[in-house]
Amino acid sequence: MEIGEQRKHERLEIARQAPGKFRLLTPAGAYPIAAIRDLSGSGIRVFLDASLAERLDVVVEYTELTLKLEMQGRVAWCTAQDHGTGAAKSAGRYVVGIELFSPFLFMSMAGLY
């Protein structure tokens, strides 16, 4: 089954990764975010080494030496990465779309927007 594009906001490709560390926090544990692919007005697309269930409530955590930010969100979708389509080989095995509840605040505070 193919799911059509349901995006309401333009995607902003990430040209460089933020200097701090990102993790995805779930009730079952914390998962390092290998890379952020893009952002939109309603969410973020990331690479992980773990598969996550759709509709799982999560927290995106960003930390630097003197800064810690947390943003509430929900897994919108998760799929295995197809390395044959030019995806970064060092990134995680799964691509995860996360709906963020206040994405513009998060992006500006993390220096991504």
C-alpha positions as CSV (number, residue, x, y, z in Angstrom):
1,M,0.0,0.0,0.0
2,E,1.4,3.4,-1.0
3,I,0.7,6.4,1.2
4,G,0.4,9.7,-0.6
5,E,2.0,12.9,0.6
6,Q,-0.1,14.5,3.4
7,R,2.3,17.3,4.2
8,K,0.7,20.7,4.8
9,H,4.0,22.6,5.4
10,E,7.1,23.0,3.2
11,R,10.2,20.9,4.2
12,L,13.4,22.7,5.0
13,E,16.4,20.5,4.2
14,I,19.1,20.6,6.9
15,A,22.4,21.7,5.4
16,R,24.4,21.2,8.6
17,Q,23.8,19.4,11.8
18,A,23.5,21.4,15.1
19,P,26.6,21.3,17.3
20,G,24.8,19.5,20.2
21,K,23.4,16.0,20.5
22,F,19.8,14.9,19.7
23,R,18.1,11.9,21.3
24,L,14.6,10.6,21.0
25,L,13.1,9.7,24.4
26,T,10.3,7.1,24.6
27,P,8.7,5.3,27.6
28,A,10.9,2.3,26.7
29,G,14.2,4.1,26.4
30,A,16.4,6.8,24.8
31,Y,17.6,6.5,21.2
32,P,20.4,8.6,19.7
33,I,19.3,10.5,16.6
34,A,21.9,9.7,14.0
35,A,21.0,12.7,11.8
36,I,18.2,15.1,11.1
37,R,17.1,15.1,7.4
38,D,14.6,18.0,7.3
39,L,12.2,20.1,9.3
40,S,8.7,21.5,8.5
41,G,6.2,23.7,10.2
42,S,4.7,20.7,11.9
43,G,7.5,18.2,12.4
44,I,11.0,16.7,11.9
45,R,12.4,13.7,9.9
46,V,15.3,11.9,11.6
47,F,17.4,8.8,11.2
48,L,17.5,6.2,14.0
49,D,18.8,2.7,14.5
50,A,15.5,1.6,16.1
51,S,12.1,1.0,14.6
52,L,9.3,2.8,16.4
53,A,5.5,2.3,16.4
54,E,3.3,4.9,14.8
55,R,1.4,7.2,17.2
56,L,4.0,6.6,19.9
57,D,4.4,9.7,22.1
58,V,8.0,10.8,22.2
59,V,10.3,13.7,23.4
60,V,13.0,15.1,21.1
61,E,15.9,16.1,23.4
62,Y,18.6,18.5,22.3
63,T,21.6,19.1,24.6
64,E,24.8,21.3,24.4
65,L,27.3,22.0,27.1
66,T,25.0,24.6,28.8
67,L,21.7,24.0,27.1
68,K,19.0,21.4,27.2
69,L,15.7,21.5,25.2
70,E,12.9,19.1,25.1
71,M,10.0,19.0,22.6
72,Q,6.9,16.8,22.8
73,G,5.9,14.9,19.7
74,R,4.4,11.8,18.2
75,V,5.7,9.3,15.7
76,A,3.8,9.9,12.5
77,W,5.6,7.1,10.5
78,C,8.7,4.9,10.6
79,T,10.3,3.0,7.7
80,A,13.5,1.1,7.0
81,Q,16.0,3.3,5.1
82,D,16.6,2.4,1.5
83,H,20.4,2.9,1.1
84,G,20.1,2.6,-2.6
85,T,18.5,6.0,-3.0
86,G,21.4,8.3,-2.0
87,A,20.7,8.2,1.7
88,A,23.6,8.9,4.1
89,K,25.4,5.6,4.8
90,S,26.4,6.8,8.2
91,A,22.8,7.6,9.3
92,G,20.5,5.2,11.1
93,R,18.7,2.2,9.7
94,Y,15.3,3.8,10.0
95,V,13.8,7.1,8.8
96,V,11.2,8.4,11.3
97,G,8.7,11.2,10.8
98,I,7.8,13.0,14.1
99,E,4.9,15.4,14.5
100,L,6.1,18.1,16.9
101,F,3.6,20.1,19.0
102,S,5.6,23.4,18.9
103,P,8.2,23.0,16.2
104,F,9.1,26.6,15.4
105,L,10.1,27.3,19.0
106,F,12.2,24.2,19.0
107,M,13.9,25.0,15.7
108,S,14.7,28.6,16.6
109,M,16.1,27.7,20.0
110,A,18.3,24.9,18.6
111,G,19.6,27.3,15.9
112,L,18.0,25.3,13.1
113,Y,15.5,27.9,11.8
